[in-house]
């Protein structure tokens, strides 16, 4: 195929150009679930796994030293779910690595403990991975639910088929994907000292090693929006995004073009955090944006306004805000 829409089994998908295997090997599938203070939602997540049209060979839940009763939430599914516990809370990366260590399947499918999967999700990602063994990562579109849901944006309309290496250095377009375990481990797994965005940083490392990704454009992942989730803390998200970009920028496999891309991504992340805190943002941050590499002309103008009069900058930033883009989850 040329880059674009193809069919893997019964599932259309988007991917870079590649050749489909006519007699694919069947892959084993495991689901990696992380749980930290989401016990009230975890039974719904596990029930969605139990309802899959293609049953996984393994399901591993990592309890990241939760304050609530994860064991009780898992108990009704104990015959098909392995529960591993961390005595000390390590964060998202550590929890994912702990669950990953217990998985032996060809594919590792990520599911956050407060989210759900539609019944066909494992079938879809596995079939695409089987017919396209060159794809190290396969994901699906999602739909939001819950009290803070906003369904105004679709990954299917924005998923990059071309130049994925550059795009992953700009934003995380891979929500809760299926990952080939061998490639994931070869890239080093998830960073345990990043408190936000270890998934994005990990996928960037995989792309720097040559990974490519495909998307089933059907919304087969249920992303719960609620006030208790970690991504509800906007400043934490924006601060974490800056740190993730800095971490990616420290990788040895970057080309000069990659570094130019990351300078722009870092400038954008710093700008977004600055704008979110206007008019209380520190003028020193405005000065750094004004003089920093990668800042666009428009943002330099706004930073200049912020240096002189932060309330005016806040008004101007709202009027010229860019369109919505999904960042790392």
Phi, psi and omega per residue, in radians:
X1 nan 2.659 2.878
X2 -1.447 2.864 -3.123
X3 -0.994 2.294 3.136
X4 2.599 -2.576 -3.059
X5 -1.477 2.342 3.023
X6 -2.462 -3.093 -3.120
X7 -2.211 2.183 3.052
X8 -1.910 1.780 -2.984
X9 1.166 -2.163 -3.141
X10 -1.658 0.021 -2.977
X11 -1.917 1.999 2.982
X12 -1.081 2.585 3.128
X13 -2.613 2.791 3.057
X14 -1.881 2.367 -3.115
X15 -2.894 2.814 2.993
X16 -1.086 2.894 -3.135
X17 -1.005 2.461 3.137
X18 -3.063 3.044 -3.106
X19 -1.920 2.269 3.091
X20 -1.373 2.470 3.081
X21 -1.427 2.284 -3.086
X22 -1.370 -0.544 3.099
X23 -2.197 1.362 -3.036
X24 -1.253 2.602 2.980
X25 -1.294 2.528 3.090
X26 -1.412 2.284 -3.133
X27 -1.686 2.534 2.993
X28 -1.447 2.572 -3.013
X29 -2.178 2.267 3.044
X30 -2.161 2.620 3.119
X31 -1.968 2.222 3.131
X32 -1.815 2.012 -3.099
X33 -2.039 2.251 3.043
X34 -1.882 2.471 -3.097
X35 -2.422 2.083 3.033
X36 -2.415 1.774 3.139
X37 1.058 0.708 3.069
X38 -2.234 0.489 -3.065
X39 -1.014 -0.560 -3.136
X40 -1.167 -0.467 -3.124
X41 -1.728 -0.316 -3.028
X42 -1.045 -0.699 3.110
X43 -1.025 -0.618 3.111
X44 -1.182 -0.673 3.093
X45 -1.096 -0.806 -3.110
X46 -1.209 -0.602 3.075
X47 -1.115 -0.600 3.118
X48 -1.192 -0.529 3.054
X49 -1.234 -0.739 -3.132
X50 -1.102 -0.416 -3.094
X51 -1.582 0.111 -3.073
X52 -1.163 2.476 3.072
X53 -1.250 -0.357 3.002
X54 -2.116 1.849 -3.062
X55 -1.216 2.378 3.097
X56 -1.301 2.662 3.063
X57 -1.314 -0.462 3.132
X58 -2.510 2.551 2.947
X59 -2.340 2.146 3.129
X60 -2.144 2.206 3.063
X61 -1.889 2.251 3.033
X62 -1.841 2.070 3.019
X63 -1.515 1.914 -3.085
X64 -1.528 1.170 3.111
X65 0.868 0.861 -3.103
X66 -1.168 2.712 3.042
X67 -1.517 -0.287 3.127
X68 -1.742 -3.084 -2.978
X69 -1.681 1.438 3.116
X70 -1.156 -0.663 -3.116
X71 -1.028 -0.727 3.122
X72 -1.159 -0.624 3.126
X73 -1.185 -0.579 -3.111
X74 -1.456 -0.430 -2.993
X75 -0.872 -0.767 3.140
X76 -1.116 -0.249 -3.101
X77 -1.988 0.296 -2.978
X78 -1.071 -0.428 -3.116
X79 -1.320 -0.223 -3.103
X80 -2.286 0.041 -3.089
X81 -2.218 2.315 3.031
X82 -1.715 2.200 3.139
X83 -1.813 2.164 3.031
X84 -2.051 2.538 -3.048
X85 -2.162 2.517 2.983
X86 -1.801 2.256 -3.134
X87 -1.237 -0.521 3.140
X88 -2.169 2.332 -3.102
X89 -1.120 2.229 -3.092
X90 -1.988 -0.157 -3.090
X91 1.623 3.111 -3.011
X92 -1.034 -0.817 -3.097
X93 -1.104 -0.766 3.141
X94 -1.145 -0.703 3.129
X95 -1.121 -0.726 3.133
X96 -1.162 -0.721 3.113
X97 -1.133 -0.648 3.126
X98 -1.106 -0.777 3.087
X99 -1.188 -0.696 -3.136
X100 -1.037 -0.646 -3.129
X101 -1.106 -0.414 -3.132
X102 -1.600 -0.145 -3.099
X103 -1.645 2.466 3.125
X104 -2.200 0.184 -3.054
X105 -1.410 2.844 3.107
X106 -1.157 -0.761 3.130
X107 -1.906 2.475 3.051
X108 -2.066 2.007 -3.108
X109 -1.822 2.155 -3.073
X110 -1.487 2.391 3.017
X111 -2.477 2.077 3.038
X112 -1.230 2.528 -3.015
X113 -1.152 -0.224 3.096
X114 -1.844 0.141 3.139
X115 -1.928 -3.087 -3.135
X116 -2.483 2.917 3.036
X117 -2.154 2.458 2.982
X118 -1.180 2.710 -3.009
X119 -1.007 -0.428 -3.069
X120 -1.709 0.091 -2.981
X121 -1.121 -0.839 -3.122
X122 -1.117 -0.693 3.083
X123 -1.017 -0.788 -3.067
X124 -1.156 -0.906 -3.071
X125 -1.186 -0.606 3.139
X126 -1.189 -0.742 -3.137
X127 -1.100 -0.721 3.123
X128 -1.151 -0.762 3.120
X129 -1.085 -0.595 -3.125
X130 -1.248 -0.734 -3.110
X131 -1.415 -0.282 3.117
X132 -2.205 1.337 -3.112
X133 -1.145 -0.165 3.078
X134 -1.396 -0.201 3.138
X135 -1.586 2.056 3.135
X136 -1.429 -0.326 -3.044
X137 -2.414 2.342 3.053
X138 -2.363 2.318 3.106
X139 -2.342 -3.080 3.107
X140 -2.329 2.875 2.963
X141 -1.196 2.960 -3.129
X142 -2.327 2.919 2.943
X143 -2.272 2.523 -3.108
X144 -1.591 2.616 3.011
X145 -2.559 2.958 -3.123
X146 1.821 3.058 -3.000
X147 -1.134 -0.376 -3.107
X148 -1.948 0.374 -3.059
X149 -1.156 2.509 3.094
X150 -2.476 1.839 -3.044
X151 -1.673 0.566 -3.009
X152 -1.531 0.001 -3.025
X153 -2.378 2.440 -3.124
X154 -2.216 2.218 3.096
X155 -1.084 -0.550 -3.115
X156 -1.032 -0.473 -3.138
X157 -1.477 -0.195 -2.998
X158 -2.220 -0.079 -3.078
X159 -1.093 2.210 -3.107
X160 -1.426 2.166 3.064
X161 -1.598 -0.632 -3.139
X162 -1.756 2.637 3.013
X163 0.916 0.842 -3.077
X164 -1.139 -0.548 3.128
X165 -1.030 -0.802 3.114
X166 -1.145 -0.726 -3.077
X167 -1.164 -0.631 3.138
X168 -1.187 -0.364 3.061
X169 -1.394 -0.145 3.109
X170 -1.805 -0.641 -3.103
X171 -2.855 2.775 -3.135
X172 -1.582 1.783 -3.120
X173 -1.725 0.403 -3.027
X174 -2.212 1.334 3.136
X175 -1.265 2.178 3.009
X176 0.719 1.072 -3.002
X177 -1.460 3.017 2.873
X178 -1.618 2.236 -3.060
X179 -2.112 2.393 3.007
X180 -1.211 2.119 -3.019
X181 -1.026 -0.692 -3.103
X182 -1.078 -0.803 -3.136
X183 -1.195 -0.637 3.107
X184 -1.100 -0.797 3.128
X185 -1.184 -0.659 3.133
X186 -1.096 -0.531 3.114
X187 -1.415 -0.159 3.076
X188 1.832 0.113 3.139
X189 1.212 -2.694 -3.042
X190 -1.726 2.440 3.096
X191 -1.199 2.225 -3.059
X192 -1.579 -0.200 -3.140
X193 -1.741 0.089 3.018
X194 -1.658 2.073 -3.121
X195 -1.445 -0.212 3.069
X196 -2.459 2.417 3.008
X197 1.297 0.438 3.103
X198 -1.140 -0.391 3.090
X199 -1.171 -0.851 3.134
X200 -1.041 -0.811 -3.130
X201 -1.077 -0.681 3.114
X202 -1.143 -0.806 -3.117
X203 -1.133 -0.621 3.080
X204 -1.056 -0.759 3.101
X205 -1.068 -0.680 3.114
X206 -1.116 -0.726 3.122
X207 -1.177 -0.628 3.105
X208 -1.133 -0.372 3.086
X209 -1.642 0.093 3.039
X210 1.876 0.112 -3.116
X211 -1.142 2.677 2.999
X212 -2.335 2.774 -3.012
X213 -2.319 2.675 3.050
X214 -2.201 2.773 -3.130
X215 -2.280 2.226 2.881
X216 -1.495 1.986 -2.969
X217 -1.280 -0.016 3.081
X218 -1.315 2.471 -3.127
X219 -1.372 1.437 -3.044
X220 -1.759 0.060 3.095
X221 -2.021 2.361 3.099
X222 -1.800 1.940 -3.096
X223 -1.751 1.925 -3.100
X224 -1.365 2.198 3.024
X225 -1.812 2.019 3.131
X226 -2.648 2.806 -2.997
X227 -1.220 -0.339 -3.104
X228 -1.500 -0.160 -3.075
X229 -1.301 2.723 -3.081
X230 -1.087 -0.610 -3.099
X231 -1.326 -0.032 3.054
X232 -1.308 -0.317 3.107
X233 -1.481 1.645 -2.990
X234 -1.086 -0.759 -3.108
X235 -1.141 -0.648 3.104
X236 -1.100 -0.719 3.126
X237 -1.098 -0.833 -3.080
X238 -1.212 -0.672 3.074
X239 -1.132 -0.731 3.133
X240 -1.148 -0.616 3.120
X241 -1.077 -0.726 3.096
X242 -1.036 -0.781 -3.109
X243 -1.156 -0.686 3.117
X244 -1.082 -0.795 -3.125
X245 -1.088 -0.729 3.094
X246 -1.059 -0.675 -3.132
X247 -1.184 -0.746 3.101
X248 -1.089 -0.672 -3.103
X249 -1.157 -0.234 3.135
X250 -1.580 -0.001 -3.104
X251 -1.217 2.557 -3.099
X252 -1.354 -0.383 -3.026
X253 -1.511 0.111 -3.095
X254 -1.271 2.451 2.980
X255 -1.581 3.012 3.068
X256 -1.061 -0.662 3.106
X257 -1.126 -0.704 3.089
X258 -1.038 -0.760 -3.096
X259 -1.145 -0.652 3.077
X260 -1.121 -0.742 3.097
X261 -1.047 -0.786 -3.098
X262 -1.190 -0.533 3.054
X263 -1.081 -0.717 3.087
X264 -1.179 -0.702 3.120
X265 -1.119 -0.742 3.130
X266 -1.141 -0.751 3.108
X267 -1.058 -0.715 3.116
X268 -1.142 -0.707 3.135
X269 -1.147 -0.741 3.112
X270 -1.148 -0.688 3.119
X271 -1.105 -0.806 -3.123
X272 -1.032 -0.724 3.131
X273 -1.180 -0.698 3.110
X274 -1.073 -0.837 -3.130
X275 -1.060 -0.720 -3.100
X276 -1.085 -0.411 -3.105
X277 -1.816 0.077 3.042
X278 -1.191 2.583 0.014
X279 -1.536 0.181 -3.130
X280 -1.491 -0.067 -3.068
X281 -1.077 2.554 -3.134
X282 -1.165 2.327 3.114
X283 -1.070 -0.449 3.124
X284 -1.129 -0.562 3.082
X285 -1.179 -0.672 3.085
X286 -1.085 -0.713 3.124
X287 -1.121 -0.689 3.134
X288 -1.143 -0.690 3.092
X289 -1.160 -0.667 -3.099
X290 -1.108 -0.611 -3.061
X291 -1.848 -0.145 -3.024
X292 -1.352 2.688 3.097
X293 -1.215 2.523 3.046
X294 1.552 -0.135 -3.127
X295 -1.387 2.244 -3.119
X296 -1.218 2.890 3.133
X297 -1.064 -0.764 -3.131
X298 -1.034 -0.760 -3.123
X299 -1.241 -0.535 3.066
X300 -1.137 -0.672 3.106
X301 -1.086 -0.792 3.127
X302 -1.152 -0.663 3.102
X303 -1.128 -0.663 3.080
X304 -1.091 -0.704 3.081
X305 -1.121 -0.666 3.128
X306 -1.171 -0.539 3.115
X307 -1.199 -0.585 -3.103
X308 -1.581 -0.786 -3.018
X309 -2.632 1.554 -3.073
X310 -0.937 -0.717 3.117
X311 -1.037 -0.670 3.090
X312 -1.132 -0.726 3.114
X313 -1.054 -0.660 3.127
X314 -1.085 -0.734 3.125
X315 -1.155 -0.807 -3.130
X316 -1.109 -0.689 -3.127
X317 -1.100 -0.664 3.121
X318 -1.154 -0.595 -3.083
X319 -1.335 -0.458 -3.095
X320 -2.036 0.412 -3.113
X321 -1.044 2.379 3.112
X322 -1.230 2.871 3.097
X323 -1.137 2.812 -3.061
X324 -1.198 2.383 3.019
X325 -2.369 2.402 3.116
X326 -1.352 2.272 3.057
X327 -1.796 -2.832 3.132
X328 -1.156 2.489 3.085
X329 -1.611 nan nan
